[in-house]
Amino acid sequence: MAPLTFTSVTTDQISSETVAETSETKENVARLIFPINGIGDVKIEGTNYHIKKGRIPHVGPNFPSRFLAVNEAKLEYVVIYFHLSDEEQAKLPLYNSHFPLQVVEHMKLMNIVQQLIATNQKGSHLSFLQSKVLFLNILEEIILLMKVKDYQNIASILTYIQENFTKNITVSDIANECNWDRKKLSYVFEKRMGVSPHVYLTDLRIQKSKMLLRSSDFSIKEIADRVGYTDYFYFSRVFKKVTGLSPSIFRKQMN
C-alpha cells in the first residue's frame, strides 16, 4: 500500500437551503468524503458528484469543494484528510485528481470511520497514532469493498433482502434465491458488511417496526406481520433484545 499519512478528520452537515464551501484545502493534502446521512451533491472544479452512503469522493489537494443537500434533508458527512509524500505522488498520479469511489454500503466501514472521529477528538499523541492506524484500516476496507465480483454479489443479495425483508424470509431463503451456499453466503456477507446476514435482516425489520410504532395505529401483532415476523411473541422478544424495550413500552415513550 502506498505510504498515505492521516492528518485530520472533520464532520459537518448542511441543509437543503445551504451551500457550504470547504475551508480546508491544504497544499498537498487530499480528502475522502464519507456521506453519513442524507443525499447531496459536491461540486469540484466544475464536476458535480452525487453522493450518498456507499459513494465516497476522493478529492486531491487544492480543489475547493461546494456541498449541497437535496431532497429537503440534511446532508451529514465526514472528511478525512491525508497526505502522500512528493516522491510517491509520481507513482500514484490519481492522488492529485478527483473521482468517486463506489462501494457497497458497509456497517463495518462506517463503524471504523466513527471510531476515527471519536479517537481523533481526544487530542493526545497516543490518540493521533491510533487515528493513523484506523485510517489505514479504512483504506483496507475500501479496497476490499471495491473488488468488482464481491461488490456485485453483495449488491444483489442486499437488493433481495431490502425488497423482501417484510416477508417471512430466512438466511437459507436468501442463499437459495441468490444461488449461494448458506455457509459461504454468511462468510462473505459478514466479511464485506461487518455483520452477519441474520443481524442485517433483523436490523432492517426492527428499524421498520420502530417507524410503524411511532407513526401508525397498527396493533403490535399487525406490525410484527408487516415486518416479516409471523410469531408475535418472537417479534416482541427480538425487539426488546435489540432496543432494550418491549414494543408497547417503546410506542408509549414515542407518543
Salt bridges, closest charged atoms under 4 A:
GLU21 OE1 - ARG66 NH1 2.99
GLU24 OE1 - LYS26 NZ 3.34
ASP41 OD1 - HIS50 ND1 2.94
GLU45 OE1 - HIS98 NE2 3.13
GLU88 OE2 - LYS91 NZ 3.44
GLU141 OE1 - HIS106 NE2 3.83
GLU141 OE2 - LYS108 NZ 3.38
ASP150 OD2 - ARG192 NH2 2.55
